């Protein structure tokens, strides 16, 4: 936690919804499974968002604006690129009361990040083999849980996936300055052994933020149970807003 004291619950407006944004190549189905425990524990509506054909960031921002028009106070969360867009949006909208960032992939620029290299490689694979061929190649080289998950989501997204990958590879948010400008609690969950979303990036997000807590999982835990991302987010939220985390916060 970068602040010495937990944020008093009295200083925060009670949220009525949690907006969940998936990562590149993922969809609302996964975001729903990842963040449902968080929404249930907090007693708020869960709004899981699908990427749109006209772009990840544009579609996510429209969804956030629409949710904010219906809910005066929101929690916003996301996985990977979803976390990037959620945080950047939250900086400028006072209807956001907290950010749940799972597996942050980069800071300042995506271009040299492992997640960006992965996106470009996958885009090149689609160009060479087509979507169906790329799916089969990915499944053959991935852990069973990841292959099954991405087969489902890539097939659901369809032809728009190629453009989404190109957009992700060039993403420019969030910057150090934008993270530092966030004025609500930032709860970050990262995998200690994830080469695509290095925990060093998560630490940099936490160091830049004025109010943050960093929690950790392993790839094995995440692969076995997507909902661990939501549960860890809630524990971090408890730690920051009540000053009491009954499970003990992990600070890798």
C-alpha positions in Angstrom: 0.0 0.0 0.0 1.5 3.3 -1.0 -0.4 5.4 1.5 0.5 4.7 5.1 -3.1 4.7 6.2 -6.1 2.8 4.8 -8.7 4.9 3.0 -11.6 5.5 5.4 -14.9 4.0 4.1 -16.6 7.2 5.2 -14.7 9.2 2.6 -15.9 7.0 -0.2 -19.3 6.9 -1.8 -20.9 3.5 -1.9 -20.7 2.0 -5.4 -23.8 0.4 -7.0 -22.1 -1.3 -9.9 -18.8 -2.9 -11.0 -17.9 -2.6 -14.7 -15.6 -5.4 -15.8 -13.5 -5.1 -19.0 -11.7 -8.2 -20.5 -8.3 -8.4 -22.0 -7.3 -8.6 -25.6 -8.8 -11.8 -27.2 -11.1 -12.2 -24.3 -14.8 -11.3 -23.8 -17.6 -10.5 -21.4 -18.0 -14.1 -20.5 -14.6 -14.3 -19.0 -14.8 -10.9 -17.4 -18.0 -12.0 -15.8 -16.5 -15.1 -14.3 -13.4 -13.2 -13.1 -15.2 -10.4 -11.3 -18.5 -12.0 -10.3 -17.2 -12.9 -6.8 -16.2 -9.2 -6.3 -19.6 -7.9 -7.3 -21.4 -10.5 -5.2 -19.3 -9.8 -2.1 -19.8 -6.0 -2.4 -23.5 -6.3 -3.3 -23.3 -4.4 -6.5 -24.5 -5.0 -10.1 -21.9 -6.6 -12.4 -21.6 -5.1 -15.9 -19.4 -7.3 -18.0 -18.4 -5.7 -21.3 -17.7 -7.3 -24.7 -15.1 -5.8 -27.1 -16.7 -4.2 -30.2 -15.7 -4.5 -33.8 -14.7 -0.8 -34.0 -12.0 -1.0 -31.4 -11.3 -2.2 -27.9 -10.7 1.2 -26.3 -13.5 3.0 -28.0 -16.0 0.3 -27.1 -14.9 0.0 -23.5 -15.1 3.8 -23.0 -18.6 3.9 -24.4 -19.6 1.1 -22.0 -18.0 2.9 -19.1 -19.8 6.2 -20.0 -23.1 4.3 -20.4 -22.7 2.6 -17.0 -21.8 5.9 -15.3 -25.0 7.5 -16.7 -27.0 4.9 -14.8 -24.9 4.6 -11.7 -23.7 7.7 -9.8 -20.8 5.7 -8.2 -18.9 2.9 -9.9 -16.1 0.5 -9.4 -14.3 -0.1 -12.7 -12.1 -3.1 -13.3 -10.4 -5.0 -16.0 -7.9 -7.6 -17.0 -4.7 -6.7 -18.9 -5.7 -4.1 -21.6 -9.1 -3.8 -19.8 -7.3 -2.7 -16.7 -5.4 -0.1 -18.7 -8.5 1.5 -20.2 -10.4 1.3 -16.9 -7.7 3.2 -15.0 -7.3 5.8 -17.7 -11.0 6.4 -17.8 -11.3 6.6 -14.0 -8.8 9.4 -13.8 -11.2 11.8 -15.5 -14.6 10.7 -14.2 -15.6 11.5 -10.6 -18.2 8.8 -10.7 -15.5 6.2 -10.2 -14.8 5.3 -6.6 -12.2 2.6 -7.2 -10.2 0.6 -9.8 -9.6 -3.2 -9.8 -6.7 -3.8 -12.1 -5.8 -7.4 -12.9 -2.6 -8.4 -14.6 -1.5 -4.9 -15.8 0.6 -5.5 -19.0 2.6 -2.3 -19.5 3.1 1.3 -18.5 3.6 4.4 -20.7 3.6 2.4 -23.9 2.7 -1.2 -25.0 5.3 -1.3 -27.8 8.2 -3.0 -25.9 6.0 -5.0 -23.5 5.8 -8.8 -23.6 2.0 -8.5 -24.1 2.6 -6.3 -27.1 5.0 -8.8 -28.7 2.5 -11.6 -28.0 -0.3 -9.6 -29.7 1.9 -8.9 -32.8 2.9 -12.5 -33.0 -0.7 -13.7 -32.8 -1.7 -11.1 -35.5 1.0 -12.4 -37.8 -0.2 -16.0 -37.1 -3.7 -15.0 -38.1 -2.4 -13.4 -41.3 -0.5 -16.6 -42.2 -3.0 -19.3 -41.1 -6.3 -17.6 -40.9 -8.3 -17.4 -37.7 -9.2 -21.1 -37.5 -5.6 -22.1 -38.2 -4.3 -19.7 -35.6 -6.7 -21.1 -33.0 -5.5 -24.6 -33.6 -1.8 -23.5 -33.5 -2.4 -21.6 -30.2 -4.2 -24.6 -28.6 -1.4 -26.9 -29.5 1.2 -24.7 -27.8 -0.7 -23.6 -24.7 -1.6 -25.1 -21.4 -5.0 -26.9 -21.6 -6.9 -24.3 -19.6 -5.6 -21.4 -21.6 -6.1 -23.2 -25.0 -9.7 -24.0 -24.1 -10.5 -20.5 -22.9 -9.0 -18.7 -25.9 -10.5 -21.2 -28.4 -13.9 -20.2 -27.0 -13.3 -16.4 -26.9 -11.3 -16.1 -30.2 -14.1 -18.0 -32.0 -16.7 -15.7 -30.4 -14.9 -12.5 -31.3 -14.2 -13.7 -34.9 -12.6 -11.6 -37.6 -12.4 -8.5 -35.3 -9.7 -10.2 -33.3 -7.0 -9.3 -35.8 -7.7 -5.6 -35.5 -8.0 -5.9 -31.7 -4.5 -7.4 -31.5 -3.1 -4.6 -33.7 -4.7 -2.0 -31.4 -3.3 -3.6 -28.3 0.2 -3.7 -29.6 0.2 0.1 -30.0 -1.7 1.1 -26.8 -0.3 4.2 -25.1 -2.2 4.1 -21.8 -1.7 4.3 -18.9 1.2 6.6 -18.4 3.1 7.2 -15.1 1.4 10.6 -15.0 -2.1 9.2 -15.5 -1.6 6.6 -12.7 -0.3 9.3 -10.4 -3.4 11.4 -11.2 -5.8 8.8 -10.0 -7.5 9.9 -6.8 -9.4 6.7 -5.8 -8.1 3.4 -4.5 -6.2 1.2 -7.0 -6.3 -2.5 -6.2 -3.8 -4.5 -8.4 -3.7 -8.2 -8.8 -0.7 -9.8 -10.6 0.7 -13.3 -11.1 4.2 -13.6 -9.7 5.2 -16.0 -12.6 3.4 -14.5 -15.6 5.9 -13.6 -18.3 3.3 -11.8 -20.4 2.1 -9.6 -17.6 5.3 -9.1 -15.5 4.8 -8.4 -11.8 7.4 -5.7 -12.2 4.9 -3.7 -14.2 2.3 -4.2 -11.4 4.8 -2.9 -8.9 5.4 0.2 -11.0 1.7 0.9 -11.2 1.5 0.5 -7.4 4.4 2.9 -6.9 3.0 5.5 -9.1 -0.5 5.5 -7.5 -1.3 7.7 -4.5 -3.5 5.0 -3.0 -2.8 1.4 -4.0 -2.4 -2.2 -2.8 -0.8 -5.0 -4.7 -1.9 -8.6 -4.3 -0.4 -11.7 -5.9 -1.4 -15.0 -7.3 0.3 -17.7 -9.3 -0.4 -18.8 -12.9 -1.5 -22.1 -11.6 -4.0 -20.5 -9.3 -5.3 -18.2 -11.9 -5.6 -20.9 -14.5 -7.5 -23.1 -12.2 -10.0 -20.4 -11.1 -10.6 -17.2 -13.0 -12.6 -15.9 -10.1 -9.5 -15.6 -8.0 -8.9 -12.2 -9.7 -12.2 -10.9 -8.3 -11.7 -12.3 -4.8 -8.2 -10.8 -4.6 -9.6 -7.5 -5.7 -12.2 -7.5 -2.9 -9.6 -8.4 -0.3 -7.5 -5.4 -1.5 -10.6 -3.2 -1.4 -11.3 -4.3 2.2 -7.7 -3.6 3.1 -7.9 0.0 1.7 -11.3 1.0 2.7 -11.7 -0.6 6.1 -8.0 -1.0 7.1 -8.6 -4.6 7.9 -7.9 -7.5 5.5 -8.9 -10.7 7.2 -6.9 -12.9 4.8 -3.7 -11.0 4.9 -2.5 -8.9 2.0 0.4 -10.4 -0.1 3.0 -7.9 -1.1 5.5 -9.5 -3.4 
